[in-house]
Amino acid sequence: MWNFDCIVVTCSSLKWATAIEAELRILQARNIISESVKILTVEDPASNIGSGAATLNALLVVTEFLSAHNGFTVVSPDVLDKSRILILHHSREYALEPCGKAFMSIPEIHAASIDQITGRSTNLENLLNVVSQMQENGPPGVWVCSTDMILTCRDVAVNWCCVKDCLLICSASDPDYATNHGAVMVNSDGVVSSILYCGALEALHNYTRPDGTVLVVSGMVFFSAELAESLLALHSMSPLDCCTYMGVDSGAEPMQMSLFFDLLVAMAADVSQDSFVSGQCGRWYDKKFCLEKTELAQRARNHIWNELSPYSMSAYILGDKPSHRYLSNDITGRQHSELLINRASSEMLHHAALDVSGKRIGERSILMNTFIRCESCCIGSSSLLKDCHLEASKVVIGNNCYINGLTVNVKDEALVIPANTCILQYEIHLENFNTALPVVITFGVDEHLGVPFAEEEFRVCKCTLQEFCALASVTKDVLWPTSTTQLGQQQDCLMTAKLFTCGQESFRDALHLVNTTQSQEHMDEWKKCSRLSLVDVLVHQSLKDQFHKCWNIFFRVASYIIEKTLLEKSDVLITPYMNAACACGREADLIAVLDSVAEGEEASKDPAIASRAFSCIADFLGAMAGNAGGLRSGPGGNKSWMCAFQLLMEGQVQKGALALKQERLKWMDHPDRMMRAARHYEGALQVLIRKAVHTAEKYIITTPASQLPPFEVWAVAECPARMDLFGGWTDTPPICYELGGSVINIAVLIDGQKPIGAKARRLHEPHIVITLLHDLVPEKVEITSIEDLLDYSQPGARGALLKACLVGSGVVQIDNKNKLSEQLLARHSGGIELQSWSKLPQGSGLGTSSILAAAIVSALWTAVGQTFDKQAVIHCVLHVEQLLTTGGGWQDQVGGVTGGLVHGSSEPHLPLHVDVEVLPLSLEFCHHLSSHFLLLYTGKVRLAKNLLQTVIRNWYTRDTKVVSCFKELLHLCKTSVKESFLKGDLKEIGKWLDHYWQLKKMLAVGCEPSFVARLMGLLKPYVHGQLLLGAGGGGFLCALTKEPCQAGFIQRLLDRSQGMSKVTVHKVEVDMTGLRLSIGTANVELVSSMHPC
């Protein structure tokens, strides 16, 4: 919630305040409430003090808090001028929800954060989301929100220009519903003219709108900063000072007051001073709850009128078919269950798991934050299970059941709950007990908790009172031994009946009460037990233990989901579970599951499972370290981890995972060491990716030529650049072999040249000479030993790419026991000199490094007398880039080696094989493309590896957007995009280039610098489509112009535009030949293994 400076939650008890604040801190740790928001929990000055008094007290406390925070020594109302404050009133006890109204989980809330999880999102989160949307772009002020209701609304947006002082949020309802709530009358100017509490249908006639609905108070209201100051002023006026802790601490009797019917009514346009002060307004409310002493009431209302009546109160009416449902103890279990089921989607499981062999779940049944383990499970229709953990040999739950908070473990027995049963499990604290005790409450789903036993509709455990007393052999005095007046219940009813035992046998006792054939022996035992009424339970309930139990179930379900997700390789985002575990201090629960998967048999058989498990452990360690751990990316080659890496290299995944865990446990003492451990788990992941890519080696096929080329004669390889036109990123390991890859790209000359090349020749002397270029100044490096080559895996080392090519091509074998000179003489009859070059800037996005590797490998093989085809080169470069640890895909070398317009693809399996399809290009269309394509160098450099790491992380966490993007790229590239290129429709091709760029931006957030966005905006009128090539972030921009031969025009356009002086325009020519090889003056023809479309 970024829109508030401070969130205040009021509650009736200090023990509740502690538990509630802990839950709010969890929401803050999960980033559902912003870290910058100050959180206060405020105990009401007295119980049942009313929403008005609770608001006044909370406003005083938060003003005191902010005053102290800003250096004042007294309460300063000035702090309200720039503050955005939300006051949430935590409701009274609610019999049907053991976690209370605010923290009850509700289905289908629209998440304000990725960390909100369906099935464990609470009513409080829903209300926070709604109020936050309303506050968007709003002024400083104070929001007050009840948690007594479930509010469903979408797309709320307040026009703050029309709000002056107070904004009352209203919801449309039918007149019958309005008779139990506050009806609101709004005049033609949108101003509230009257509020009527619990009016009869006849009285609501004037409140009924043309569409037959009546507006009701939603439970939300906004006060401007000025109005909030006036409201605050009331705390110092007698007798209103009795509404705050200051008055109570001064010895005064607390005063009860309603926010909506004692305070807000004073601002209603049609209310007069006499009618307000005399109590005629809101009088129905007065009769039930309000100010008892008439004289005090009139004095209080007089002050309220003087302070608040000058202000106006506007109405905001929730649109788009809102739903407002007050959570009343007057409704039955069935009605409450139906309310939640009707909110749910067609999904049956909302953060729920069934570890069962067979299951049958009836229509409209919903499981929320529930774990069930048994052989077979049968749940009837229209039943709702919330916050339950059930383990039995068999679970049978009848139709129309409402079960909340039940934890049962009877592994060797069947668990059978009859139809139409309501079961609630509370955690309570009693005197003389150190720990919380479970109490299971049960009754029929259609039974009204507050109906007196004397009334005809009274039922107890699905029986009439007479039937129950006969079955249990008890009199009514056993159920109601004394007259009870607690929580507002003054009569003998189901709420006050002493029915329920506590402790381990509570569930069996409760279930026995609703079974049609009770055992007399069991009933005799039940009568001997100390029993509690539902009212007793509510008085002694422990919210802290209730919340703790719900989180236990949450993480049991999360553990099951994570394990199932990893083993089945499904596209489920598990990051929210990790973040929740960190927020709740439950890291051990989830890391154990991840370790179990990584060390399991399935991971040893399937590298995709092991890879994702290692990636998830790395993510989790990063989340545990947090910002205090530093940056996520960094080196991962500490020697103490090498033993584990070596085991993975040898294919011993289980032993490797165990070794990783043992080493990790030594690094958990500080956030920065946890982050370093995360980097090493990513290092372990890279080992597995390298092993997977290594399977492409079987397609690196070379054969010795009949004779070696002569000494000192250069073998030269030259390559075009490539422009990726669609599908990039899908060619990247591990995506290319786990999901599959599909890329269309085109080989191009830049300003008429093949800009990338290498040359190699044999030397008489048995050593290796490589030539490095530094700003076009050559530097020769002599390699005389194997040790000189061993830094090939460090991309920043001198000549790393050339060294990796020497090793990856097999020209030099680093595991050969002979000296380098001996090896060179034995295999090549001499040494090797090697040079490479690129006329393109670093980070160009044109595939330079991969194509350069292809040129180097080709020159080396030719120089040492090996024959090969283009497929061998393409697969060898994959191997080289894994040795180099840059982790590139295959699309760059496919384009640069093959030439022309090419569709490359790989299937989702190992061994990794790249299939290349040359798309037909007529000479005319080839010239057409050349005249319409332009390259613009942005002058910005980007490092693909940094973006690549993030994309791979997001792939393994199964970020929903990332997975969707990959699948869309894969599908479109094989179908619609390919068809557009085959048709030669430039306009259609341009549309796909633009769409490709949008997908790239979703995959690699931050790949479009603001400068590039401005450049694209400048070009937009003149192009069919455009995108940054490669990973994005900088390098070359590819533009498909509407008119041919536009290089001069575009350059002049840039010259005239501010800030574009460094952008250069380059002509493009489609290159149909790809890799060109020669030795001496003779061209070398490569065997083609490509197939035409």
N, C-alpha and C positions, 0 to 999 in steps of 0.2 A: 504494500500500500504506500505508494510514493507520494500520495496527495496530502498526507497528514504529517504534522510535526509531532503530535502527541496523541496516543490512544489511551483512553481511560475506561476501565471496566469496573462497574460497581457490582457488589455482591453483598449478601445479607450476613455472611459469616467470615470471620478471620481465617478459619481452617479452609474455607472454600477459596478465599483470596489467594492463599499460598499455592493451592493446586492449579487455579486458573492462571496465575502469573506464570507458572512453569509451562503450561500449555502455550501461552502466548509467546514465551521465549523460544519454544520449539518452532512455532510459526515464523518467528523472526529468523531463526537459524536456517530455516528452509527457504528464506527469501520471499515468503508469502506476505509477510510484513517487512518493509524495508529496514535495513540495519540502522538507518539514521533516525527512525521513529522512536520517540521516548514512550515507554510503556509504564502505566500506573495501574495498580489494582486498588480500589478504594472500598473499604468496608462501610456499609450503611451505618448511620448513627444509631439505628434501632431496627428491629425486624418489622416487616410490613409497613414501612414508612411511606411507601408510595413513590411513583416515578418522578413526581414534581420535587419532593423533598430530596430524593436521591440525586436528581439532576443538580439542584442547588448546592448540595454538599460536594458533589464531584467537581462542579465548576469552581467552588472555593478552593478545594484541595489542589486542583491542577493549576489554578492561578498562583497559589502559594508556591507550588513547585517551580513554575516557570519564573516567578519573581526571584526566588533564591538562585535559580540557574543563571539568571541575568544580573546577579550581583545586588539585588535589592534586599533591604533588611526588613521591609514591611510588604504587605500585599499591595501590589501595584497593578491596577487594571490595565495599565498601558501595555502590558505584555500580550494582551488579547488582540491588539491592533494588527499585529503581523503574524499571528499564530493561526494555524488550521488544526482544530481539535476535534476529535471524535469521542463522544461519550457513549459507551455501550452498557446497557443495563442487563446484567445477568439475571435471568428469571428465577422465580421461586421454584421449589421442588416440583418435579413433574413425574407423576406415577408411571407413565408409560415409557419413559426414557431414563434408564439408570445413569446415563452421562449428562442428563439435564437437557434443556431445550437448546442452549447455545452450542453445546459440543456433541449433540446427536449427529450421527452421520446421515447424510441425505444423498440420494442418487442424482445423477445428471445435472450437477452444477457446472456452469461454464467457467473453466479454470482461468484464473487471472495469472497463474504461474504454471510453468511446466512441472513444478513439483507438487501440484495438487493431483491427487490420485483418486480416480473414481472409486467410490465405495468407502473411502476413508476421509472424504472431504466433508467438512462439518457445516452445520447451519450458520455458525459464526463466520466461516470463510465465505459462504455465499453472501451474507449480509455485508461483510467487509468489501467484497467485490462490487456489490451494487452501489454502496455509498461512495466508494472510491470513484466509480464511473460518474456519479452525479457531481462529485466535487471537481472533476476535471475542468481546468481553466476557471475555477471559481475563486472568489475572493477569500481573504481571511475570515474566520468565523468559527462557530461551534455547531457541529452536528450532534444530534442526540438520536440514538437508535435503540429500540427495544429488541430483545431476542425471543419474545413470546410468540413469534409467528414464523411461518415459512413463506418466503416471498419469492415468487417466480416472475421475472421480467427480463426483457432483453432490450438492448440498444437504448439505454437511458442516456439522455443528453439534455442538460438544463441550459436554457437560454438565460445566462446570468444578467444580460442587459435589462431584463424585465423584473429582476428580483431586487427589492429595495431593503427590506428589513428581515422578514421571516418567510421561510418557504416550507409549507406543510405538504408532505408527500401523501397522495391519496391513491386509492385503488378502487376501481369500479366493482360492484358486487350486486347480487340480487337482493331485493328488499328483505327477504326472510333472514339472510345472513346479517344484514345491517341492524336488525333488531337486537342483536347481542353485542353490538360494537358501537363505535362513535361514528355517527353519520355526519357528513360535511356538506354544507350548502355553499356553492360558489357563484358569485354574481357574474355578469357579462364581462367584467374587466379582469376576471381571473382572480378576484380577491375573495378570501373566505369571509362569508357573511354570518355563518352560524355553525355551531357544532352541537349535536344532540346525542347524549349517551343513552344507549339501550331504549330507544324510543319505540313505542308500539307501531304496528303497521299503519294505523290511521295517522299517527303523528308524522310518519315519514313521507306522507303524500307530497308535501311541499319540497321534499329533498329528492324526489324521484326525477331523473333526467328524461329527456324525450325518448331515449332508447330503452327506458324501463329499468335502468340500473340506478343504484344509489352509491355515491362516493363514500368510502369509509376511511378513517384514519389508518394509515399503514403501519404506524409505529416509528416513523422517521420524520425529523424536522430539522431545519437549518436556522440558526440565529446569526445575523450579521455581527461583526465585532462590536458595533455600537449597541446593538440590542443585548448582546451577551454582557456588556458592562452594566447595563440597567438591571438585568436579571441578577447579576452578582451583587448589586447594591442591596437587594432584598435581604441578604444574609445578616445585615447589621440592624434590621428593623424588627422590633418586637411586635407580634410573637413569632415572626418568620425565622428569627434566629434559632428557634427550637428545631428547625428542619436540618440543621448542620451539626457537625461534631462539636463546634465551638459552643453552641447552646447547650448541648447535652453535657459537655465537659464543665459547663458553668452551673450545672445542677438543674437545668430546666427539663420539663417533661417533653419528650419528642412529639412533634406534630406531623400528622399524616397529610399528604397533599399529592394530588394528581397533576402530572405535567400537562396533559391534554385538556382536562376538564376543570382545573383550578387556575392554571396559568395561561394557556394559549387562548382560552375563550375570551380573555380580556382584550385580545387584539381583533376579534371578529367584528366585522363592519356594522352588523345590525344589532349588536349587543349594547344596551345602555348601561350607564353606571349603576342605576338603581337595581336593575335586574341582576347585574353581576354581583354587586356587594351584598344584596339580600339573599343570594344563593339560588335564585330562580333558574339561572343558567347552570346546567350540570347537576340539577337537583337530584336526578335519578342516581347519579354517581354518589352524591352526598349520602343518600339513604344507605348505600351499601358500605362505603369505606371512609367517607371524608371527615372533615373537621367536626368534632363532636360538640364543642362549646360554641353556641351561637354568637356570643359576644366576641370571643377570640376569632371566630371565623370571619365575622364582619370586619374586624380590625385588619386581619391578614388580607382579606380581599380588597380592602380599601387601599392598602399599600401596593398591592399588585396592580390595581387599576391605575393608580397614579404613575407607576413606573412603566407599565407595558401598553396601556391603551393608546398612547400617541403613535405607536408603531402600526404598520400595516402587515397583514399576513396573506401572502399569495399562495396559490395552490399549484402543485405540479401533479398532473394526473398520469400515472403509469400507463403506457400504451402497449400495443401489440399483445392483447389478450393476457394481461397480468393475472396472477393468481395470488390471493392473500388468504392464508389459513391460520387462524389463531389456534394455538396449541392449548386446548382446554382440558381440564380433568373431567369435564362433563361428557367427553366423547368416549366411545368404547374402543377396545383393542382392535376390532375389525375396522372401524372408521379410521383409526390412526394408520393401521397397516395399509388400507386402501389408498389413503392420501399419499403414502410413500411409493407404493407400487405404481400408482398412476403417473408419478413423476418420472419413473424409470423408463429407459429405452427398452428395446426388445431383448437386450442382453440379460441373461439370467444371472451371470456372475459379475459382481462388482467388487473387485479385489477379494475374490473368494477362490478357494481351491478344494477340489474333491479328489482325494487320493483313494480311489475306489476301483474295484474290478468291474462293477456294473452299476449303472445309475439310471434313474428315471425321474425327471423333474417335470411336474405338471405345468400347464399353461399359467402364465401370469405369476409364477413364483420367482422370487428374487432372493439371492444370497449376497449379503454385504459384509465385508470384513469377516469372513467365516471360513473355518477350516474343518473339513470332515474327512476322517479316515475310517474305512470299514471295508468289508468285502462287497456288500451291496447297499445301495442307498436309494430309497424311494421317497420322494417328496411330493405331496399332493398339490393340487392347483391352488392358486391365490394365497400361497403361504409366503411369509417373509421371515428370514433369519438374519439377524444382525449381531455382529460382535460375538459369534459363537465358536467354540472349539469342541467338537464332538468326536469321540473315538469309541467305537463299539464293534462288535462282530457284524452287526447289521443295524442300519438306521432306517426307521419308518416314521414319517411325519405325515399326518393326515391333511386333508384340505383345510383351507382358511385358518391356518395357525399363524400366530405372531409370537416369535421367540427372540428374545433380546438378552444378550450378555451371558448366555448359558455355557458353562464349561463342564463337560462330563467325560470321564474316562472309565468305561466299563468294557474293556477289550474283549472279554470272553462272553459278554451278554449282548442281547439285542436291545436296542433303544427304541421304544415305541411310544410315540406321542399321539394321542387321539385327535381326531379332527376338531376344529372349532375351539382350540385351546390357546390361551395366552400364557406364556411363561416368561418371567423376568427374573434375572439374577442380579441381586445387589451385593455390594461389598460393604459391610458395616463395621463400626468400631463400638464395642461395648466396654463398660467399666470392668476392670479386673482381667481384661484380655489385652495382650501385647500386640497381637496381630489382627488383621482384618478377618472377619468371618463371612462366609457366603450365606446368603439367604435367598432361597428360590421362592418366588411368588407365582401362584397359578390361579387362574379363573377362566371362565368362558369368554370368548372374544366378543360376545354380545352383551356382557354384563356391565351395567353402569356402576361405577365405583362409589358414587355419592348418593345413590337412591336409598332412602331409609328402608329397613327390613319390613316395616309395616305395609309398605306399598305393594300392590299386586305384581308389578313388574320386577320386584327384587329377586335376584338369583344369586346363589352362592355355589361356585364350582359346578355350574350347569344344572343345579337343582333348586327347587323352591326351598325355603328355610325349613319347612316341615319335613320334606323329603331328606334333606341333608342331616337334620337332627336325628331322624329315624335311622338312617344308614350308619351314622357315627355314634349313635347311642349317647347323644349329648343334649343338653338344653341350651336355649339361647344365652343363658347366663354364662355358659362356658366360653362362648364366643365374645360376649360383651360383659366381662365381669364388673366393670365400672363404667360410669359415664365419661366419655372422652371428649375433650375439647383441645385438639391440637391441629395446627395447620389449617385453621378455619373450619374443621369438621366437628360439628357439635352434636350430630345424631348418630345413632347406631346404624352403620352401613357397612358395605364391604371394605371400605378404607380403614375402618376402625375394628374390624373383626379379628380376634386373636387366632389366626389360622396357621401361621407359618413358623416352622422351626428354623434354627440356624446351625451352621456347621456342616460336616461332611455328609450327613444323612438328609440334609434339607431337600435335595432334589428328589430323592426317593419318597420322602414324606409328601412333598408337593404333588408329585405325579400320582401318588396314591389317592389324593383328594379328588382328582378329576377322572379317575377310572370308574367305570360304571359298577364294577363289582369290587368294593373295598373288602379287604381281609379284616375281620373283626379283631384278630390278634394285632394286626398292624395299627388299627385305629385305637386300640387300648394303649399301645405304646405311645402313639401320637398324643393322646390325652394327658399322659404323664409328663410329657416334655414341656419345658418352658417355651411359650410361643409368643410371637410378635404379630402385631397388626401391620398393615402397609404404612399406616401413619408412623408407627414406631420405627419402621425401617427407614423411612424418609428422614426422620429426625436424626438417626444415627449413621446415615450413609456416609461413606468416605469417598469423596470425589477423586482424591489422589489415587486410591487403590483401584477405583473403577477405571480411571484413565490408564493406569499401569497395565491392567489386564487387557484393555483394548489394544494397547501397543504391543503386548506380548503376542496377541493373535495376529496383529498386523504383520509383525516380522516373521511369524511362522508361515503365514501365507506368502509373504515376499520371498522367503527362502525357497519355498516350493516352486513359485513362479520362476525365479531366477534359474534354479536347477533345471526345470523343465524347458525353459527358453533356450538355455545353452546347449542342452543335450539334443533338443529337437531342431536347433538352428533356426528358430522362428524370429520374426521381425518385431520383437517386443522391446521397447525402450526401458532399460533398467536403471538408468541414472537417477530417476526420482527416488528409487528405493535406497540407493547409496546415500543420497543427500539426506533423506529422512533418518537413516541410521546414524549419520554423523550428528544430526540435530538432536537426536534422542540419546546419544551415548550408547548406541547398540551396534557399534562397528563389528564386534566379535561375532555377532549372529550371522552377518552376511559374508564376512571374510572367510568364515568356516565353510560356507556353501561353495564359494568360488574356489577355495583350495580343494574341496572334495571333487569338484568337476575336473580341475586341472590335473589332479592325481589319479583320476579314474581310468577305467579300462577304455571307455569310449574316446577319451581324449588321446590316448595312445594310438588308437586306430585311425582317428580322423583329425588331421592337422587343423581343420577349420574350427573344431570345438576347442582344442588346446589354445589356438591363437586368440580366439575371442575371450577365453577365460583369462589368459595372461593380460590382454588389453583391459579387461574389466577390473582386474586386480590393480593394474597401473592407475586406472581412472579413480578407483576407490582410495588408493593411497594418496593420490593428488587431492581428492576431496577431503580426506582426513587431515592432510597437512594444511589446507586452506591457503589464504594469502600469506600467512607467516612462513610457508614453505618456500616462497620464491616462485620463479617462473617454472612452468611445467616442462618446457623443452630444455635439453642440456645433454651433456655426455653421459653415456651409460656403459663404460668399459672398465670400471674399477676391478682390480685383479681379484678381489675377494669373491666376485661373482663368476669368475671364469670357469670354475669347476662345474657349476650348474649349466653354463652355456655349452661347455664341452659335451656334457651328457646329452643335451638337446641336439647338438650337431651329430652325435652318434645315433640319434633316433631313439634314445632312452627317455621318452617324454615323462613317464611316471617318476623315475628317479630324478630327472631334471627338475620337475615341479617340486618334489620334496626338498631338493637342495636349495631351490629358490626360496621356499618358505623358511627353511632353517636360517638362511642368510638374512632374510627380511626381518626376522624376529630380533636380530641384533641392531636393526636400524630404526626401531620404533620409538626411540627415546626423545626425539625432537622433531618439530615440523620440517626443518630443512633436510634432515636425514630421511624422513619419510618421502619427501619429494625426490630425493636422489634415488631412493629405492624404487619409486614409480618409474623413473627413467630407465632403471635396469630391467624392470619387467617389460618395458617397451623394447629394450635391447633383446630380451628373450623372445619377444614376439618377432622381431626382425630375424632372429636365427631361424624360426619356423618358416617365415616367409621366404628366406633365402633357400631353405631346403625345398620348399614347394616349387619355387622358380627353377631350382636346380634340375627338376624333372624334365625341363625343356631341353636338357643336354642331349637327350636321345635323338633330337632333331638337328643337332649340330653335326652334320656329316661332311667330312672332308676326305679326300683320297690323294695320295701322293701322285705328282705328275711323273711322266716317264723320265724326266731329267730336271735337275735343279737349274734355276736361272743363273746366268753368269754373275760373278762377283762384281761389285761396284756399279751395277746397273739398277736404276731406280724403278720400283713398282709403284705406280701412282694411282691413287683412288680419289675421285672427285664426286661430290654429291650436291644435289640441290637442297634448298631448305624445304620445309613442309608447312602448309597452313592447315590447321585442324578446322574443319568446317562443321562437324557435328560428332557428338559421342565421346569427346575427350573426358578423361577421368575413369571411364569404364575399362580402359586398357591397363589400369594401374593394379599391380599386385597389392593386396589379395583379392580385390574386387573382380579382376578379370578371370580368376579361376573359381571364385565362390559364387558369384552372381552371373558372370559371363561378361564379355566385352564386345563392343561394336563401335567402330569409328570410321568416319569418312574424312579423308584428307586429300590434299593435292600437292604435288611436287612443283616447286617454282624456282625459277632463276630470279635473282635480285639484281636489278639494274643490268640484266643481260649476262650474269655470271653464275656459275655454280660456286657458291661462297664457302664451301666446306671441303677440306681435303686432307690427305695424308700421303706420305711416301715412305718406303722402306727399301733397304738393299742389304745384300750380304756383304760382310767384310772378311778379309783374310784373318785378321786378328780376332781371337775368340773372346770378345767382350761385347757389351751393348752400349751404344751411344744414342742418347735421346736429345733432341734439340727443343728447347723451350723458348717461346717468344714472349718477351716482356716489352709491351709498347713497340712491337715490330723489331725489337733488338734481340737477336738470337743468343741463347746461352746453351752451350753444350754440356751435358752431364754424362759422365762415364760410369757405367755400372759394371763392377767386376766380381760381385759376389751375390749370392742369393739374398743375403741380409740387406743389400741395398734396395731390394725390391719389396721388402716386407711392409713398407708403409703405404702400400697400394690402397688399403682400406680407409685411409685418412684423406678425404677430399681436398683438404688444404695443403697436403704435402707436395713437395716439388715433383712434378711429373706424375701425379697420382693416376690420372686417366690413362696415360701411356703405359704405366706399369701394370695397371689392372687389365689392360688389353693384352699385354704380353703374357700375363698369367691366365686370363680367361680364355684366350684363344688356344691355349695349349702349346704355344710356341716355346714357352719356358715352363718347366715343371718345378714348382717350389718345394715339393716333397721328394725330389730326386736326391739321392744320397751323394751323388758326385758333385764336385765343384762346378760352378757355373761355366767356367771355361771348358771343362771336360764335357759337360752336357751339351754345350753349343757345338763343339767339334763333332761329338758322336751323332747328334741329330741333324745338324745343318751344315757341317763341314766348315764352320767359321762363325764369326760374330754377326751382329745386326746393327744397322743404324736406322733410326726411326725419327720422322718429323711429322708434325701435324699443324694445321692452320685453320682459322676461321676468320672470315671477313665481316662477321656479325658481332655486335656487342654482346657482352655477357648478359644473361637473363632476357634474351630477345623474345622468347616465346615461340621461336621457330624450330624448336627441337634440336638446337645446335649440339649439345653435349652428346646426345644419343646418336645423332647422325655422324658426328665426329668419331665416336667409338666405332661405328659401322665402317667408316672409311679407314680407320687405323687397322682394324681387324682384317679387312679386305686386303690392304697393302701388305700386312705382315704375312698372311697366308700365301699371297701371290709371290712375295719375295722368297719364301722358304719352299716354294714348289708344291703347294697344296691346291687342288682343284675343289671347287665348291659351288653351291648355288645361292641365290638370294635368301632362300629360307634359312640356310645355315647361318648367314650373317645376322638375320633378324633375331634368331633365337640365341645366338652367341652374345649379342649386345645385351639381352635380358640378363644373361649370366654375368657379364662384365659389370653392369650397373649394380647388381647385388653385391659383388665383390667390393665395389667402390663405396657401398652403403648409401648411395643416393636413391636407390629404390625406384628407379623409373619404370614406366610402362613400355608397351611395345609399339605404340602408334607412331612415334617419331621416326624410328628406323624403317617402319613399313612404308611411310611416305617418301623418305629420303632415298631409300634403296630401290624401291619398285619404280617410282616415276609415274606421272599421269595422275588420273583421278582414281583413288583406291578405296575400297571398303575392306578394312581388316576386322577380324572377329576371333573370339576365343570362346570355347564352351565352358560351362561351370563344372569342371572336374579336373583332376590331375591324371596323367601328366599334362602340363601346360603346353598347348599347341596353338600357334597363331596361323589362322587361315587367311589368305590374301586373295581378294577378288578385284581384278582390274575392271573398272567400269568403262564402257566404250565412250570415247570422245571423238566426234568427227573433227576434221581439220578446221572446218568453219566454226564450230562451237568452241574449239580450243582457242582460236584467235579471238573469238567473242569474249570469252572469260578473261583472257590476257588484257584486253582493252578496257574491261570494266573493273577488274580487281586493282586495288591500290594498297600499298603498305605505308603506314605512317609510323615513324619511330617516335615514341612519346618522350624519350629521354629519361624515363623512369626505369630503374632496375628492380627486379623482384627476385627472391630466392624461392624456387619451386619447392625445395625440400621442406621449408617451414610450413607452407600451405599443405603439402602432402601429408605431413604428420597429423595435422588437424583433421583432414578429410578421412584418413584411416581411423583415427580415434572415433570420429562420429559414425563411421560405418560399423565399427565393432560395438558401439553402444546402441546401435540401431536407432539413431536419431530419425524420427519419423519423416522430416522433410528431406533429409539426405537419402534415405532409402527410396522414397518416392521419386526423387530426382534421378537417381541411378536407374531405376526401373523405366522411367519415362525416356531417358536418353537411349537406353538399350532398345526399347520397343520402337521408338520413332526412327532411330537410325536405320533399323532393318527394314522399315516399311515406308512411311510417308516421305521422309527426307530423301531416302534413296530413290524413290519414284520421281521426286521433283528434279533431281540431278539427271536422271535418265531422260526426262522430258525436255530438259534444257530451258526451263522457265526461270529467268533471272529474278523476276519479281517474287516468285514463290521461294526461290533459293534465299533471297534476301530476308524474307519473313522467317525462315528457319534459322538464319544466322542470328537474327535478333533474339529469337526464342532460346537458342543455344546459349547466348550470353546471359539471359535471365537465369537459366538453369545453373550456369557456371557460378553466378553470384550467390545462388542459394547454397551451393556446395562449398564454396570457399569464401566465407564472409570476409569482406575487406579487400577483395581483389579489384574493386573499382575505386581508385583514389578520386578525390573531388576534382582534381585537374582533368582526369580522364573523362569524368562525367561531363564537364564543361566542353571538352573537345568533341565528345559524341553529340552533345546538343548542338554544337556549331555545324557539324557535318550532316545532321539528320535530314534536312530538306533535300540534300543532294545524293543520298544513298538509298538503295533498296534495303540494305542491312549492314551491320557492323559489329565487331567484337574484338576484344583483346585476345590475342592468340596465346596458346599454352595455358598455364595455370592462372594467368591474369596478374593484376597488381602493377604491371608495367610492361616494358618491352614494346613489341610491335602491335599496332592496331590494323586489322584487316577491314577494308571498306569495299563494298560492291556498289559502284556508282551507277546512277540512273542513266547517265550519258557516257559514251566511250571517251577514252583519252583525256581524262580530267586531271592529270597530274599537275599541269601548269595552273589551272584554275584553282585547285585546292591549295597549292602552295601560296598563291596570291591571297587567297582567303585567309590563310593562317597568318601571313605577313601583316595583314590589316587588323588582325585581332590581338587584343591585349593579352600578354602572358603566353603566347603560342610561338615565341621566337625560336625555341629549341626543338620544335617539332619539325621533322624532315619528311619529305614525301619521296617514295621510291616506286619505280615502275616494276611491275610483276609480269613474268612470262611463264606460262605453263611449260614445265619440263617433262617430256614424255619418256626420257631415257633412264632417269634415276641414276644409280651408281654407274660411273664410267671408270673402267680399269685399263691401264696400259702398263707395259713393261718395256722400257727403252722407248723405241719409236713405234712399237707394235701394240695395237689394241687387244685386249683380252675379252673374249666373249664369255659371258656367264651363262650357265645352264639355267633356264627359267623353269621354276616350279609353280608359278602363279597360274591361276585359271581365270579366263575372261568371264564377264557376266553373261 
